Amino acid sequence: MKDTERRAFQLAELRVANADGKRKIVGYAAVFNSLSVDLGGFVERIRPGAFSKTIETADVRALWNHDPNYVLGRTKSGTLRLAEDDKGLRIEIDPPDTTWANDLITSIERGDVDQMSFGFRAIRDEWKKEDGQTVRELIEVELFDVSPVTFPAYEATQVSVRAALAARGIDFERLAGISTRAAGGSPLTEEDQAVVSQAIASLQRLADSAGQVRGAEQQDGEGTQERARVDVLMRRLALAESET
């Protein structure tokens, strides 16, 4: 979904509870007033109340590893219950009696899966400087899903992308942070502009190389799609650079 962001919390509680002979997944998908790890040039804090509106109106899903093919619960059906308390966003899931869900429950009980993540879109946020670092405060968010995860999104789904870009001298985390701060209206620094310019130059070399390969031999559909993704990323970076 466009503009969807994901956050994970190592210290958020995730466990299996037994009630009336049925197992439930309980814990916290987010914690309040705690600074995140570096998200690429900024850190983030969630204010209490950030979820209060969305948990009253949104039809939120509980997914396994953010995969829509593995639905653990849903607020509309009452199999997912969300609430804010002093600590953060508390969740309670009634998982289905399926093989994959039972396997997940076993993994949680063993401690193999111990993190929660949530997918959201920022409705209101504030950017500020604290002790020399850029802090983004989430004031109100639209919540899409909560999910037990094997790895946080930034460790799992982006690891191959980060490695490929790093091999070309592109700082993925820094670019992600620049993009988020720019979307929030925060002005880019000269150093940010240099990072964007370097990324554009590196991607241009990659695009030129892909074009030469395509000219030498017929590319398959995957290769064409890869070139298209590079072109889209280059246009986005160029737009970010032009707006600084």
N, C-alpha and C positions, 0 to 999 in steps of 0.2 A: 504494500500500500504506500502511495506517495507520501513523503514527509514522515514516515514512521521511523521513530528512534527506538533503540532498545538499551536497557540498563540492567545490570546484574549486581547482586550484593552477596559477597562471600559470607558475611556475618549474619545475614538474615536467616532466621530459623526456618528449617524445613524438616518435617518428621512425619511419621505415620502414627495416627492415633486410632484406638479401637473404641467404638461406641455401639452399644446394642448389637454386638456381634459383627459389626461391619467396620471395615477399615476406611479411614479418611486420611487425606493428605492435608496437613495444616502447616501454617508458617506465615512468613512475611515476604511479600514480593518486593517491598521497598521499605526503607527506613528514613525517618525524618531527621533533619538538622545534622546530617553527617556528610562531610565532604567526600566526594568520589575520588578515585584515582585520576591521574592526568588523562584527560580525554583528547589531548592534542592541542596543547596551548591554553587549556582552561580546565577548571574543576567544577563540579556541580553539587548543588545542595537542593534537597526537596523540602519545601515548606509544609508544615502541617496544614491540612485543608486542601492540598493540591488535587486530591482525588475525590473530594466530597461531592462535587456536582456530577462527575462522570459515573460514579458508582450508583447514583440514583437514576440515571437516564440511559446509560449505554448498555448494550447487550454484549457483555464481555465473555470471551471464551477462555478456558484453561486448556492449554495445549502442551504436548510433550515436545520439548526442543523447538518450540515455535512452529511446529509442523501442523498445518490445518487438517492433515489426514489422520491425526491422532488427537482426538478431542477427549479431554479428561472430564470436562464439565462446562456448564454454561449458566450464566445468571438468569437468563430467560426461563430455563427449565428448573431452576432451583438447585441444580447440582453443583453450582459454584456460588459461594457466598463471600462477599467482600465487605470489609468494614475498616474505617480508620480508628486507630486508638493513639495513645501517647507515643507509641514506638514507631508506628508506620502503617502500611497497608497490609492488613491481616487477611489471609485467604483460608478458606476451608472448601475442600473438593471431595465430592462423592464420586470416586472413579468408577468406570464401567467394569463389569466382570468379564474382562477379555484377557487373552493370553498376554498381549503386549502391556496392558495396564498392570496386570499382576506382576509381570517381570519388572516393571518400573518400581512398583511398591517394594519389591524385594531389594532392588538396588538402593532405594532410599533407606530402608531399614539397615542395610549393610554399611551405609555411609558412602557408597560409591557415587551417588548423586546427592549433592548437598547444597546446591545453589538454586535460587529463583531469579527469574528475569521478567521484565514486563515490556510490552510494546506500546508506544504512546505517540501522541502528537502534542507539542507544546501549544497551549492556547495563550497563556500569559507567562512571560519570564522577565527577569531583570538581570542585567550585567553590571558588575561592579569590580573594583579593585580592592583586595584585602591582602595585606602583608606582601605586596608586590606581585600577587598572582591574580589572574582573571577568574572571577567566580560567576557562574551562571546559577541563578536561583529559579527553580520551577515553582510558579505560583498556582497555575491551573493547567491541568493536562486533560486530554481526551485519551481514555484508556481503551486499548483494543484487545489485548490478551495478557494473561499471566502464564508463566511456564517454568516448570522444573527444567533445568538445563544441565547437560554434561559439561559444557564450557560456556562462559559468557559469549555473547555474540561477537565481541571484538576479538576473542581468542579463536573461535571456531570458524565462523563463516567467512572471515576475512583473512585468515592466516595465509592462504595460498596467494591471495591478491597482494598482501603486504610483502611477502617474500619476492614475488615477481617484480613489484615496483622498486623494492629496496635494491634489487640487483641492477636497476637502472638509475640508482641514485635518487629515488623519489621517496620522501618521508610520508608514508601513508597516514600515520596518526596525526602528523602536523597538518596535512591537507584536510583531513576530516574535521579537525578543530577549527581551521580557518573557515571551512564551509559553514559549520554550525554557527560560528560567531558572526559571519557575514549575513547569514539568514536572520539573525537576531538584531541586525542593525548596528553591530559593533564595527567601528572603522578598522581597516587592516593597517598594520604597521609596515614600515619599509622592509623589515625582515620577512613579514608575511608575503609581501609582493615579490620578494626575491625567491621565496619557496615556490610560489605559483608559477613564476616565469621559468624557473628551472624545470618544473614538472612539465610545462607546456613544451619546452625544448626537447626534453627526453622523450615525451610521447610522440612528438613530431618525428623524431628519428625512428621510433618504433613503427609509426605509421608508414613512413617512407620505406622501411625495410620490408614491411608486410606487403606493400604495393609492388616491390620488386619481385618478391616471391610469387605473388599472384600473376605477375606478368610472365614469369618463367615457366610456370606450370599451373594447371587448372586447380583452383582451391576447392575444397569441399564446402558444404554448407556451414560447418562449424568455423572454418577459417574466415568465411565471409562475415559471419556474425561477430567474430572476435574483432575484426577490423571495424565493424560498425560500432562496437562498444568503445573501442579506442577513440573513434571519431567523436562520439557523443561526449566522452569525458574531456576531450580536448576542447570542444566547444564550451563546455561548462567552465573549465578553467580559464579560457579566454574571456568569458563573460565576467568571471570573478575579477580578473585582472583589470578589465576595462572599467569596472565600477569602483576601483580603489582611487 
